[in-house]
Amino acid sequence: MLRQLEFQQTLVELGYSFIYTDLDVMWLRVPFGHLSSGSYLSFATDFFKGDENSLQNVPNGGFMYVKSCSSSIELYKYWTMLCRQYPTADRQSILSKGFTEGVIPFSLRFQFLDTANFGGFCQAGGDLRKVCTVQANCCGSAEEKVRGLRSLMQDWNKYRSLSMEEKEGGGFSWSSTSGCKQ
């Protein structure tokens, strides 16, 4: 985890902006239109609280867009320092703690991505016409993630085979994902 953050820090220090996605994130549509140009960091969330700028949202590092700038470089320096201090904690918990305790010592513009477009098994996006990515979060094991992603792919293929009229009529929903909370 620390090496991953250090690598991402190097990218932003070199002036590269990037999208990072975990292996358990399935892309269904191109997400770029939903990323705010005014944000330095855009994060997926497990549970979206209704306001994309609210620090009440808990960041999920499984999908994030990072814009290279001095503020994002400072964030990565701070984030990697915290990861060194708390080597057993995961990167999301460390970042969430920094948000909720107000210890992020610099000004950054964040965007927390609505689960209607960037869903997961914790809080799935309901309207399949809008969903861009889905993460196999809230699963207890790698086997459950794989089973859930296979089910998701079957649902997506069924949805894609519908006519335009059937898609626009709605009514199609994700099947329950065995082994993962929804």
N, C-alpha and C positions, 0 to 999 in steps of 0.2 A: 504494500500500500504506500509506504513512504517513497519507494523508488518511482512509483507511478506519479505521485504528486511532484516529486523533484523533476521528472521528465516534463510534466505539464508546465511547471514553473519555467523550465528552460525554454519551452516553446514560446511562452508569452514574453520572456525576456528577449528572445530573438526577434520579436515583433510579429509572431504568428498568432492569429485568432484561430480557434478550432471548435469543432463539435466533438464531444466525447460521448461514447455510448458503451454501456456494459454489454457483455455477450448475451444476457437474457432479455435484451430489448429487441422487439421485432418492429421493423419499419414497415408501415402499410402505405404511407404517403410521404411525399417530400414535405418536411416540416418548416422550411425556411420562412414562409409567409407569416408564421405565428411567433417568430422571434423578434422582439422589440429592438429596433436600431438604437434606442436610447439607453439600453441596459448594457452593463459591462459583463454581467453574468446572468444567464438564464438557466434555471434548474427545473427539472421535473420534481414533483412532490408525490408522496404516498397518498395524502389527503389534502385536497385543495380547499382553502378556507373562503374562496370567493373574491379575494382581492390579490391581484398578481404582484403587488408591491408590499404586501403585509409580511412582516417577519414572523407572524403567527404560523405561516406555512413552514413546514419542515422540509428542508432541501433533501432531494434524493439525487445523489451523484451519478445515478445510472444513466441519465441523459442530461447533458449540460452543454451550453454554448458559452465560450469564454472569449471575450474581445481583449486583444492585447492593448494594454494601456498601463500607465504607472500605478493606478489603483488596483488593477487585477494582479500586477506583479507583487505589490505589497500584500495583497490577500494571500497569494501563494507562499510568500515568505512566512507570514504569520501562521498559515495553515500547516506548513511543514514543521515549523517550530513546535506547534502544539502536538503534532503527531510524534515528534521525538520525545516530548515530555510525557505523553500518554501512549506508549507503544502497543498496549493491548486493546485500545479503543479503535473503532472503525472510523474512517474519514468522515462519514456523514454525521455520526454522533458528535464528533469534535466540532464540525462546522455548525451544527445545530446549537450546540452549547454556546459557541461564540455569538450566535445571533440572539438567542434567548436571554443571555446574561449581559448583552450589550457591550461585550468586550472587543468587538471588531473595531480597531482603533483608527479607522479611516473612512472616508466617504466613498461609498460604492453604490451604483444603481443596480439593483437586483430585479429580476423578473422571475416570479414563480409561475410555472406553466400549468395551465388549467388541465385537470385530468380529463376533461371532455375531449381534448386533443392529444394529450400525452398521458394516457391512462396506464393503469397497471391492475394487477389482480386485487390490490387493496381497494381501489376505487376506480372501477372501469368506466371508460367513456361510453355512454349509452347510445349515442347516435353514430352509427357506423359510417355515415356520410362525412363525418368530421374527424374521426380518429386518425392520427398520424403515426403514433408509436404506442406500443403496449409493452410494459415490463412485467416479467414474471416475479413481482415482488410479493411479499406476504406468503411465500411458500416455505415450507420447513426444510426441504432438502433439494439437492440437485435433481433427483429423480422426479420430484413433484413439479419442479420448474419445467423439465423436459416434457412431462405429461401435459402440463398446462399449456405450454407453447404449441405442442402438437394439436391439442384441441382447438386452440386459437387459430392455427393455420387451416384446419378443417372448416371452421366457421367462416374464416375469411374467404376461402375458396367457394363455399356455398353462397356467400353474400355476392361475390363477384360474378357468379353465374346467373344471378337474378337479372331480369329485364330492368330497364330504367324506370318503368312504371312501378314495378315491385319495390325497387330501392327507394323511390320517392314516396311511396305509400307508407314506408316505415313498417314497424311490426317485427322486423327481424332483430333478434338480440343474440348476444353471446350465450353459448351453452354454459352450464356450470363447470367450473374448472376444478376437477377432482384434486383434493389435497391442498388447495390454496384457499385462503380466506377471500371472500368477496363482499 
